[in-house]
Amino acid sequence: MNRKKSLVALIILLFGLFLLGGCGDNTEQGVIEAGGGSVTLAAADTTVAEGNSTILTATVSVIRKDSTGAYITDHYPGQAVTFVIISNNSGGTITPMNGGITNAEGVASAVYTAGKLKKGLVVQDTIQAHIAGYSGQIVITKTGVESGYTITLKAEPAQVTAGQSCVITATVTATNPEGGSSVPVSGQIVNFSLVANNSGGYLVTVNGVTDASGKATATYTAGSGNINVTVSDVIQATSAGSAGAVAIERTGEGAEADET
């Protein structure tokens, strides 16, 4: 009798393990396949002068199985990507845009600025973007020539609602090679562009040539895309090989703008 009870218990146990094993696949639920993630890192320019900048974009994607067992690629929004310079021969810096958070297309952006170490020499910096064990790398070459121009961007206000506009001001300055204070550069052409447009906003250049104060301006108007959530759009300005960027937060209908 005891042997029969033991045999029944063993059969039940094996059947339970079989069920658990079948549930472990979970391909119908879209479980991420091991090793299926990737980070692709790219730069607007891979060769920059001393003190100049370029825009980095990291695209986060994951390969998974759908309900039919077919492999598909997903791009993951709202993920925090870390940008680091793992070999910094120029003394360069990285400034993440929007906190390094991926947009609706799974893309995170950052601004890399070449340093001025080893002046006059051509050196390379290696940059890595990583998240959850996945990473991508790119090599940026710093030329031995210093353009002397720096471009900085400011948005006023930096947080808007759908349909609201803000003024983007780009300031171009020249660096004194002998170490003096930077001075504004007039008559310099500045090109504005939306490099991350999560709200469906648009940009209009008001003055694309710097004035006596080294300033050029554009107007950004936030769109109504992804209206229920807060998103960020990134605007870039380039001039004479230099680039700068600024992120603008478009609040969602369910979020309240920060009081300033």
N, C-alpha and C positions, 0 to 999 in steps of 0.2 A: 504493500500500500504506500509506504514511504517512497519507494522507488518510483511509483507512478506519479506521486505528487511532485517529486523532484524533476521528472521528465517533463511534466506539464509546465512547471515553473521555468525550466530551461528554454522550452519552445517559446513561451511568452516573452522571455528576455531577448532571445534572438530576433523575434519579430519586431520588438521595440527598437532594437539596434538598427534593423533594416530600415524602419521608418525614419529614424534619425539620420541615417546615412543618405536617404533619398532627399530629405529636406536640406541637407548640407550643401547641395549644389546651388539652389536658389537662383539659377540663371534667369528664371522668369521674373524675379524681383530686381534684376539689374545689378547683381553683386559685382563689385569691381574685381577684375582679374588681377592676380598677383603680377607685379611688374608691368602693368598696363598703363601706368601714369607716365607723363612726360612734361618737361618744361622746355619750351623753345625760346631762346633769348636772341634778340636781334637789336641792331642799332641803326638809327637813321644815317649816321656816318661812322665808319670804322677807322677813319683817320682824321684827327683833329689837331689844331695848333695848341701850343701852351696857353692855358687859361681859358680855352674855348670849351663849349659844351655840345653834347649830343643827346638825343632822346633814346632811352632803352625801353624795349617792350618785351615782356615775358608772357608767353601764352601757355596757360595751364590746361592740359587735356588728359582725359582718362579713357582708355579703351575698355569696353565692357560688352557683355552679351545681352541681347534683348530677349524678348519672350520666345522668339523663334530660334534662338541659338546663334544668330548672326552677330558678328562683331561690329560695334558702332563706336564712334568717337564723340564724347561729350566734352564741352568746354564749361569750366566751373566758375561761376561768378561768386563774388563775396568771399574769396579766399585770400589770406594774407601771404604775400610773397616777400621773402627776404632777399635783398640785393647786397652783395658784399664784393669788395675788391680783394681777391685772394692772392694776387701778385701785383703790388702797387709800386711800380718803379718810378712813376712820375709824381707821386704824392697827390694823386687825384682824389676826388670826392664823389659820393653818390647821394642824391636827394630823392627819396621815393615820393611819388605823387599819389595823393589820396590815400596816404598811409600804406601804400603797396598793395591795396585791395584790388582784386580782379573785377573788371566790369562785366557786363552781360555777355560779352564774347569770351570771357575767361582771360582777359589781358590786363596785366598790371604794368604801370609805367614808372619810369624814374629818369632823373637827369644826371648824366655823368659829366663831370668837369675835369679836364686834364690838369694835372698839377704842373709845377714849374721846377721840380727837382731835376738835376742833371741838365741844366740849361744848355740849349744849343745842340743837345744830343737827341737822336731818335730812339725812343724806348717804347716798350709795350706794357700795358696793364691788362690783367686777366680778370674779368668780372663774372661772377656767378649769381644766378637767381635760383633759389631753392624753396621747396615746400613739401612737407610730409615725406621726406626721403627721396624726392625727385629733384633733379637739378639740371640746369643748362648753363653753358659757358660761352663767352665770346671774348675775343682779344681786340682791344682798341690800341691803335698806334698813335703815339704822341709825336708830332713832328718836332724838329729842332727850331722851328720858326715861331715866334710869338706875334700874333696879330695885333695885340695891344688893345683889342676891343672886348668889352664885357657887356652883356645885355641882361637886364633884370626885369621881371614882370610883376605887376600888382593889379589885383582886381578889387574894385570898389562898387558895391559891397561884394564880399566873397561868398555870401550865401543868399540865394534868391529862390523865389517860387516860380512855377510855370508861367511863362509869359512876361516875367519881369526881366529887366535889362540891367547890365552893369557895365562900367567903363574899364577897359583893359589898357593899362599904360605900360609901355615898354621904354626903358631908359637905357640908352647906349652911352657908355663912357670909355675913355681911352686911358690906359695905364701908362704912367711915365716909366720908361725903362730904367731910369736912374733912381726909382723908388719914391718919386713924388706922389702927390695926391692925384686921384683919378679926375679927369675933366670930361664934361659932356661933349658929345660929338654931334654937330649939326649937319644937316644935309645927307644923312645916312638913310638908305632905303631899308625898311623893316617889313618883313612878310609875316602876317598872322595866319594861323591855321588851327583848326580843331583836330587834335590828334586822338582824342577820345570823346565821343559824342553819345553819351548814354541817355540823355534826355531828348535827343532830337532837336537840339538848339541850333542856332545859326550865328554867324559872325559877320560883321560889316566893318571894314577898315574905314576909319574916319580920316586919319592923317597917317599915310604910310611913309612919310619922310620926317626924320627927326628935326625938331625946332632948335632954337638957340639953347634950350635946356637939355637937349639930347633926348627929347621925348617924342614918341609916336603913339597914336591911340587907335583903339578899335572899340566897337560896341558888341557885346555878347547878349543874346536873348535866349533864355532857357526855354526848352521845349516841354511838351506834356507826355513824352514817352515814359513808360514805367512809372506812371503817375502815383501809384499807391506807396511807393518806396522812395527813400532819399538816395539820390545818385550823384556822382561827380562827373563833370566834363573837364577835360584838360585842354588848355590853349597853349600853343607854342608860338614863339616869335623868333625869327632868325634874321641875322644881319651880319654880312661880311664874314661868314663862316662860324659865327657864334650863335648859340641858341639858349633860350630861357623858356621856362614853362610855369604855368600857374594852374591850380585846380580850383574849380568853382562848384560849390555844393548846391544842387537843386533839391529842395525839400519836397517830400511827398505829401499828398493830401492828408495822410494820417499822421504826419509829423509836424511839429511846431518849430519854426525858425528860432535860433538862439537869439536872445536879446543882446544888443550891443550898446 
